[in-house]
Amino acid sequence: MALIEIEDLEVTFGSGGRVVQALRNVSLSVCEEESFGIVGESGSGKSTVLRALCGLAPVTGGRMRIAGKAVPSPRDPEFYRRVQMVFQDPYASLHPRHTIDRVLSEPLAIHGFDRREQRVEQALDEVGLGAGFRFRYPHQLSGGQRQRVAIARALILEPSVILLDEPTSALDASIQAEVLNLLDRLRAERGLTYVLVSHDLAVVSHMCDRLVVMQSGEVVEHLTREALKDHVTKNDYTSNLLTASEGFTRDPAPQR
């Protein structure tokens, strides 16, 4: 049985004559401990799927279930113990006036966890930062370090599902690989389930077992990792997306 089931999901923004239907009849399922990808161009609706699941977008139709149970509306504390999200921008997702200790301690206090100091230090160790970062502020950290803090914050409640919205797109290429390897290791160690949104097909090919391709708020194709790597597609949009992604891969300039 799938851990996450989304059926005929619809999201509509606005009212009256200014209505935008961001998602139309989106269906997908994610198995336990799977890493599942959602890809598409900007504006295709891929991030809106994650926001709808978390209660951050107005769902106007369809069904969402986790472990066979309907996702509650509004989301309750039990949901957030099970499902956490890592946002795209590590610069915007951390409060600039809160220390890293406070960023990590507040979720523990809200959900009534004990041994908070030990849990904060353990979370920092797990993402490769260490206790020396506890009392720093976000502006004292690099982009990669901030994203590691964001990952630690998502993991500190011991969820089973992590939603990843372009988790490396705001980082330098050299840092992206470090963060992706960290996410891979944590999933293996903790048995986590990932839903990863990305416009970068190389990232999805590295991270995900299966994926869907979205266009204009709809799912246009379901693919496996192998089909993605071998360019085995049925939809013209997917083929064009793969071709376009290869256009950004250039050989090194010749030496003179």
N, C-alpha and C positions, 0 to 999 in steps of 0.2 A: 504493500500500500504506500502511496506517495505521502511524504511528510507535508508538503505544501501543495494545495490544489486551488487553482484559480480557473473559474469557468465563466465565460461570457462577460468579463469585467468591462464596465463602462464608467468613464469619468468625464464629467461635463463642468466647465468653468463658465461663470457669467450667468446672466438672467435676461429675460425679456428679449430684445432684438440683438443683444450682443452675447451670443452663446458660442463657445468653442468646445466641440466634442474631442477631448484629448485622447481618449481610448475608446475603441469600438470592438466589442466581442472578443476580447483578449482571453485566451485559454492556454494554460500551461500547467505542468506538474513537475515537482522536484522531489527526488527520492532522498531518504535519510542519508546523511554524510556525503551527498553529491555536491559538486560545484557546478552550478548551472549559470549559463551566460545569457544576457539580453543585449543585442547589438542593433545598431541602426544609426542613421544620420542625426544631427542635432534637430530637435523638434519631432522626432519619430514617436515619442511617448515612452521611451525605455525607462527613464528615471521616474516617470509618473506611476509606473507599475509599482515600484518600491514605495513611493510616497503613499499610494493608495493602500498598500498592505499595512503600512505603519499608521494610517489614520491621518496623514498630512495632505490628502487630496480628496475632493468630494466624490464619493462613489455613488453613481446614479443607476447602477444596474449590475447584475451578476452575483456570483458567490465566491467567497474565499474561505478556505478551511485549512487548519493546521492540525495534524495528527487526527484527522477525522472530525474535528470540532469547528463550528463556525467561528470566524474571527469576530470578537465582540465589538460593538460600536456604542459608546466610545471604548477605546482600548483600555483594558484594566491592568493593574500591576502584574498580574500573572502573565499577560501577553508580553510585557516588556522584560520580564525575567527570562522569557524564552526567546524573544526576537530583539535584536539590537541592530543599529545601522551605523555605518561609517560613511560620512559625507565626502563630497568631492574636494572641498577647499579646506586644507588644514589651517589656513590663516583665519578663516571665518568661523570655524566650528568650535573654537576654544575661546572662552571669555577672557579678554585681554587683561582684566584686573584680578583674575583668580589665579592663585598658584596651582601648579600641577597637582599638589596634594589635595587641594580643595576640589579641583575638577574630578579627581578619582574618588574622593571620600563622599561627596554628596549623593551619588547613586546608592552607595552602601548604606548611608543613613536613611534615605528615603525608603529603602526596601528592608530595613531592619537587620542588616548583616552585623555579625559580631567580628572581633579581631580585625578592626578596620585598618589599623596601621600595618599589620602584617600582610593584609590583602593588598594594600596599596603598593608596598615594597615588592611583593611577589609579582603583581601585574607589571610593574616597571621592569623587573628582571626578565619576565617572559618576552617582552618586546625589545629587549636588548639595550635598555637605558640605564637601569640601576637606581638605587635609592638616592644617589647624589642629585638627581633631577627633581626630587619631591618638591622643593621649595623655590624652584625657578618659576618665572613667568613665561607665557608663550612667546613674548618678543625676544627672549633670551635663547630660543631654540631655533634650529634650522627647520626648513619645510619638512624634510624627512623625519626629523625628531618630533615635530608636531603631529604628523600623521601617525607615528608610533604611539603617541599619547592618546590620540583618538581611537586607535585600535585597542589600547589597554582599557580605555573607558568602556568600549563596547564589550570587552571580555570580562570585566570585573564582576558582573552580575551572573557569570557562568551560564550564558545563554546556549541554546543548541543551534540557533539560526542567526547568521550574520548577513545583513544586506549591505552590499558594497556598491556605492554609487561613484563610479569613476575614481577609485581610491588612489590612483597614481598619476592622473592626468595633469595635476598642478605641480608635479615634481620634476626635477631634472632627470634626464635619461639614466644617469649613473645611479641615482637614488631609487628609481622605479624598480629596478631588479632586486634591490635589497628588500624593499617593502613586499614585493610579490613573493619572494622566497620566504619571508617571515610569515606571510599569510598561508602559504603552502604548508609550512612546518606546523603552525598552530592548528590547522585543520586536521592534519594527520595525528597530532598529539591528543587533541581534544575530541575528535570525532564530530567536527562541526559540519553543518550544512551551509553552503554559500549560495547566494544569488548575486551575481556580479553583472553590473551594467557597465558597458564600455563601448567607445567608438573605435578602440584599437583592437583589430582582429588578432594581432600577434599576442596581445595580453590574454584574450579570450582563448585562443588556441593553446596557450601555455597552461591556463588555470582551469579550464572548464571541460567537463565530460560531454555535456550536451548544451545546446543553445537554441534560442529562437531569434529570428531576424524580424525587425519591426520597420514599418513604413507608414507614415501618416496615421499613427494611432492604432494600427492593426498588425497582427502577426501574419507575415507572408510566407514564412518557411521555418520548419524545424530541422535542425542539423545535429549530427554527431561531430565530435572533435575530428574523427578521421575524414568525414565528408568535407569538413571545412578545410583541412590541410590538403586534400586531394582535389579541391574545387569541384566536388560533385554536388551540383545544385540543380533545382528544377525551376527556379524563379529568376527572371531576367534582372530584377532589382538586386538580388543577392549576387549574381554574377558580376554586375556592374560595381557593386560595393567591393567585392574582392579585387577586381581589376584596379579600382581607384586606390585601394589600400596599398597595392604593390607599387603604385606610382610614386609613393613617398619613400620607397626603399631605393636608395641610390648607391652605386658603387663608389668607393673612395676615389677622390680625385687623383689622377696619375701624378707621380713625382716628376719634377722637372730638374 
